[in-house]
Each structure stands twice: as structure tokens, then as C-alpha cells.
């Protein structure tokens, strides 16, 4: 690297080179490649902060009751370290979207569910977005509306499966990946069978991204997950550098 004599470096952060901060649940289940909590999933550096007490059971099944302050403090800590944007490790945390954004004063993307309005705008007339969630029992109108999604968005959960819900919400240290994949594929097929107008799927659960490609292949529908959402989000925090803009006269053909 050549350093110009007049170069001046400006500080203000504790850590540089990682623009995205991820608020993590306190969990011990396996985080396979593609999972948000596997650092090798991301094509860019990230900052992690585990929110103590935020178990999958408490966040998914109990609406993250009593955890708002812990998430606010952890988000503020990530920003103080150097994060320019914040996301979270669970789609159910859409309930905290406004509170976290108000606290940290940087862009916040709490939930994969926030993609629903954008995906809906992509679809032909007469089609709508369907959602696969880890828990249909506890995904509510409040979660959807907080994410900017229509309250009547159709969704299905993985509770009736044998593995995915058990391992993720139960916070188990062993995961049968093949069985988990079958649970998600079966849920997607059932949702599409119930709602013939579904033209695309959004995966609420951040742990479902490893199965998105198989779901797309099985159903032939576009699939949006936390990976698609956060790579898009990160592109705003660190736009691709195409080099110095061309001279204006050259650009205009002068």
C-alpha cells in the first residue's frame, strides 16, 4: 500500500472493517454453514453480541418478554464498537424494531419478515407472499405489522415436523440436518397447497437459510431469507467500490 504524505486517519470506533452488528440469542444448538450465527456464512466481517437470557424459548414462545432493555444495551454496545447497522438473530424480534432503531440511531433490520412488502411489490397481480416460520403458534399479527407486512400474510410453522422445531426452539446441541430439511420442505409444500396464490416465500427464522436452495428447487418459487436480506442491507453500509469515477467529459462522450 502506498501512503500519501498528506493522508490523515480519523478514528471514533473501537473496531474497523466490520460494518454489521448482529444481536445473537443465547443458544447452543448447532449453527451450520448458512446459519446467521456461523461467521463463515457471511462474505464480509461481522460483529456479534450475545444477549444474555435471550433463549429461543423466551424469544419465540414468550414474545421476548422482559428482554427489551438487554437488546437495547447490546445494540448500543455494537454501535460503540463500530457497527454502522444492526440486525438480529430471530425474526420474532420485529417487535423491537422501532425501539432499537430509536436507541442506536443507525439503520436496523431486526427481522427477515421486513422483506415481505418489497417481495410483494415484485410479484404479478393476484399473487402474494407466504411465510415459513419456526412457530406458527406464536407468530402473530403484531410481529407482521411491526415488520411492515400485511396482517393477513399466510404462514405455516415447523411445529409438526420431527427435528427443526425440536432442535432450534428446544435449544438442543444435536441437529439432524436432513430431518430438519425435510421439515422445512414439507412445511413449504403444505403452505403452497393451502394457498394457491403464493408467488414467493419468505423464511422468518434466521436458522432456515441453509435450506433455502432446496426449498427453491422443490417448489420452483423465489425464496427470500435472512441471508438475502442482510447481504442487501450490508450493501448499503459498504457499497461496492468501482474505482474513481471517470472524468465527466469522458463519461459524456465529449
C-alpha positions in Angstrom: 0.0 0.0 0.0 1.3 3.4 -0.9 0.6 6.1 1.7 0.3 9.7 0.5 2.3 12.1 2.6 -0.9 14.1 3.4 -3.0 11.1 4.5 -4.9 11.7 7.7 -6.6 8.8 9.5 -9.8 9.6 11.5 -10.9 7.5 14.4 -14.0 7.2 16.5 -14.6 3.5 16.6 -13.1 0.6 18.6 -13.2 -1.9 15.7 -12.8 -1.2 12.0 -13.7 -3.2 8.9 -16.9 -4.8 10.3 -19.9 -2.6 9.4 -22.7 -5.0 10.5 -23.6 -5.8 14.2 -25.6 -9.0 14.9 -27.6 -9.4 18.1 -27.5 -13.1 18.9 -29.8 -15.2 21.0 -28.2 -17.1 23.9 -28.3 -20.6 22.3 -26.2 -23.8 22.0 -27.8 -25.6 19.0 -25.5 -26.3 16.0 -25.0 -23.4 13.6 -24.3 -25.0 10.3 -23.0 -23.1 7.3 -25.7 -20.7 6.1 -26.9 -20.1 9.7 -26.7 -16.5 10.7 -24.6 -17.4 13.8 -21.9 -19.1 11.7 -19.4 -16.4 10.9 -18.3 -18.2 7.7 -21.8 -17.7 6.3 -21.1 -14.0 5.6 -19.0 -12.7 2.7 -18.0 -9.8 4.9 -16.8 -9.3 8.5 -19.5 -9.0 11.2 -19.6 -8.1 14.9 -21.6 -10.4 17.2 -23.1 -9.7 20.6 -24.9 -12.4 22.6 -27.9 -11.1 24.6 -27.8 -13.0 27.8 -31.1 -14.5 28.8 -32.5 -14.4 25.3 -33.1 -18.1 24.9 -35.1 -19.4 21.8 -37.9 -20.4 24.1 -38.2 -16.9 25.6 -37.9 -15.0 22.3 -40.0 -17.2 20.1 -42.6 -18.6 22.5 -42.8 -15.8 25.1 -42.5 -12.7 22.9 -39.1 -11.8 24.3 -40.8 -10.8 27.5 -38.6 -8.7 29.7 -35.7 -8.6 27.3 -36.1 -5.2 25.6 -33.5 -3.4 27.8 -31.0 -6.2 27.3 -31.4 -5.9 23.5 -31.2 -2.1 23.6 -27.9 -2.2 25.6 -26.4 -4.9 23.4 -27.3 -2.9 20.2 -25.8 0.2 21.7 -22.6 -1.7 22.5 -22.3 -3.0 19.0 -22.6 0.6 17.6 -20.0 1.8 20.1 -17.6 -0.9 18.9 -18.0 0.2 15.3 -21.2 -1.2 13.7 -22.9 1.0 11.2 -26.1 -1.1 11.1 -27.7 -3.7 13.4 -29.6 -6.9 12.7 -30.8 -9.7 15.0 -30.8 -13.5 15.2 -34.6 -14.0 15.3 -37.4 -12.9 13.0 -39.7 -12.6 16.1 -37.7 -9.6 17.2 -39.6 -7.4 14.7 -41.4 -6.4 17.9 -38.3 -4.5 18.9 -37.6 -2.8 15.6 -38.7 0.7 16.5 -37.2 0.6 19.9 -33.8 -0.5 18.8 -33.6 2.0 15.9 -34.6 4.8 18.2 -31.9 3.8 20.7 -28.9 3.3 18.4 -29.7 5.9 15.7 -28.3 3.7 12.9 -30.2 1.6 10.4 -31.7 -1.5 12.0 -33.1 -4.7 10.3 -34.5 -6.8 13.1 -36.4 -9.4 11.0 -36.4 -11.3 7.8 -40.2 -10.5 7.8 -39.3 -6.9 6.8 -38.7 -8.2 3.2 -42.4 -9.0 2.7 -43.5 -5.6 1.4 -40.6 -5.5 -1.0 -41.1 -9.1 -2.2 -44.9 -8.4 -2.7 -44.0 -5.5 -4.9 -42.1 -7.8 -7.2 -45.0 -10.2 -7.8 -47.6 -10.2 -10.6 -51.1 -9.2 -9.7 -53.0 -11.9 -7.9 -50.0 -13.4 -6.2 -48.8 -12.8 -2.6 -46.0 -13.7 -0.2 -46.2 -16.8 2.0 -44.1 -17.2 5.2 -42.5 -20.2 6.8 -41.9 -19.7 10.5 -40.4 -21.8 13.2 -43.6 -21.3 15.2 -47.0 -20.6 13.7 -48.5 -20.8 17.2 -46.7 -17.7 18.4 -46.1 -15.7 15.2 -48.8 -13.0 15.5 -50.4 -10.1 13.7 -48.2 -7.9 15.9 -45.0 -9.4 14.6 -46.1 -9.0 11.0 -47.3 -5.4 11.4 -44.1 -4.4 13.2 -42.2 -5.6 10.2 -44.4 -3.6 7.8 -46.1 -6.7 6.4 -49.9 -7.2 5.8 -51.5 -8.7 8.9 -53.2 -11.4 6.8 -50.0 -12.7 5.3 -50.4 -16.5 5.1 -47.8 -18.5 7.1 -47.0 -22.0 8.3 -44.8 -23.3 11.1 -42.5 -26.2 11.6 -44.1 -27.4 14.9 -45.4 -30.5 13.2 -42.0 -31.6 12.0 -39.8 -34.0 13.8 -36.5 -32.1 14.1 -36.2 -28.4 13.2 -38.5 -27.1 15.8 -37.3 -29.5 18.4 -33.6 -28.6 18.0 -34.0 -24.9 17.5 -36.7 -23.9 20.0 -35.6 -26.6 22.4 -32.0 -25.4 22.1 -30.6 -28.9 21.6 -26.9 -29.5 20.9 -27.5 -32.1 18.2 -29.3 -31.5 14.9 -30.2 -34.0 12.2 -29.7 -31.7 9.2 -31.5 -34.0 6.8 -34.6 -34.3 9.0 -34.6 -30.6 9.6 -34.5 -30.0 5.8 -37.5 -32.4 5.3 -39.5 -30.4 8.0 -39.0 -27.2 6.1 -39.7 -28.7 2.7 -42.8 -30.3 4.0 -44.0 -27.1 5.6 -43.4 -25.1 2.3 -45.3 -27.7 0.3 -48.2 -27.6 2.7 -48.4 -23.8 2.7 -48.4 -23.7 -1.1 -51.1 -26.4 -1.3 -53.2 -24.4 1.1 -52.8 -21.0 -0.7 -52.6 -21.4 -4.4 -51.9 -17.7 -4.9 -48.5 -17.7 -3.2 -45.8 -16.5 -5.6 -42.8 -16.3 -3.3 -41.7 -17.4 0.1 -40.0 -15.5 3.0 -38.3 -17.6 5.7 -38.9 -15.9 9.1 -36.4 -18.0 11.0 -32.8 -17.0 10.6 -31.8 -20.6 11.0 -33.7 -21.6 7.8 -31.3 -20.0 5.3 -29.3 -23.3 4.9 -32.4 -24.9 3.4 -33.5 -22.1 1.1 -31.8 -23.6 -2.0 -33.5 -27.0 -1.5 -36.9 -25.2 -1.0 -36.5 -23.2 -4.2 -35.6 -26.4 -6.1 -38.6 -28.3 -4.6 -41.3 -25.7 -5.1 -40.0 -23.6 -8.0 -40.7 -20.3 -6.2 -38.4 -17.4 -5.2 -37.2 -17.8 -1.6 -36.1 -14.9 0.5 -34.3 -15.4 3.8 -32.2 -13.6 6.3 -29.1 -14.1 4.1 -30.8 -12.4 1.1 -32.0 -9.6 3.4 -28.8 -8.9 5.2 -26.5 -9.1 2.2 -28.8 -6.4 0.6 -28.7 -4.4 3.8 -24.9 -4.6 4.1 -24.5 -3.3 0.6 -25.9 0.0 1.8 -23.4 0.1 4.7 -20.5 -0.7 2.4 -21.4 -0.1 -1.3 -19.1 -1.8 -3.8 -16.3 0.4 -4.8 -15.9 0.5 -8.6 -12.9 2.8 -8.5 -12.6 6.5 -9.2 -15.5 7.9 -11.3 -14.5 8.6 -14.9 -13.8 12.1 -16.0 -17.1 13.8 -16.7 -16.1 14.6 -20.3 -15.2 11.0 -20.9 -18.5 9.8 -19.4 -20.5 12.1 -21.6 -18.5 11.3 -24.7 -17.1 14.8 -25.1 
